[in-house]
């Protein structure tokens, strides 16, 4: 897709997974191939995607922690704010539009990079500024097709997802090694310390640290690719009789589902997983009692990733 002779590698933190920008070039190629095969897509079509915008905390000048818009990240892997991207469907040419920053930006926010910096960093064919973008031809939303493309994972994406879930599991082990005397605040500090070692400072879903009646679910992400793991273990190392009964029932259900899921996936017990912890495109939910709480209500294809949630409350 890009004329760049090599693919830059994104290393978010030392000793973490190296992610090649070829991941996003492959996603762009997949999108173009699918659109060209789709009825109603005219020649010389261009896909235009808007990246996430930086926001401030209420009426202050303090920035809210930024997380890239999911479809834009899927196609370009760009971590900067206020960008746009365009992909020529016929040729596969990719264009990244970055904001034109004032000179005063450097005094408060850091270095202002030239356009060549972004072209090399993200291996796109062209970089321009986005002071003004005008759409002068008829536009059509391809959101449904983008959702479908988003659901099917490439081999590189699967590698990133496996890594994300592995480091999420490691974080859960930190909790298991803690003692009953350690309160929620210390639990949170342990997880935050581990997270700083193994992931970039972005969140796919708010991380929850809790005990007792509160939910104890941790959702980590790495380079916007998410995990969804729920663990339950006694704070003092030993279940009460009632806790043991519930735990064994859930464990048995979980193992049973895992044993049969290849032949007969229990649709609706979980959700699709990817750049968002609840990846979708969400058709209207059926109203029958048996289906009203189902969250996986889309057709599944090979290389979709699904989280099967079996539990008791």
Buried (B, 14 or more C-beta within 10 A) or exposed (E): BBEBEEBBEBEBBEEBBEBBBBBBBBBBBBBBEBBEEEEEBEEEBBBBBBBBEEEEEEEEEEEEEBBBBBBBBBBBBBBBBBBBBBBBBEEBBBBBBBBEEEEEEEEEEEEEEEBEEBBBBBBBBBBBEBEEEEEEEEEEEBEEBBBBBBBBBBEBBEBBBEBBBBBBBEBBEBBEEEEEEBEBEEBBEBBEEBBEEBBBEBBBBEBEBEEEEEEBBBBBBBBBBBBBBBBEEEBEEEBEEEEEEBBEEBEEBBEEBEEEBEEEBBBBBBBBBBBBBBBBBBEEEEEEEEEEEBBBBBEBEEEBBBBBBBEEE
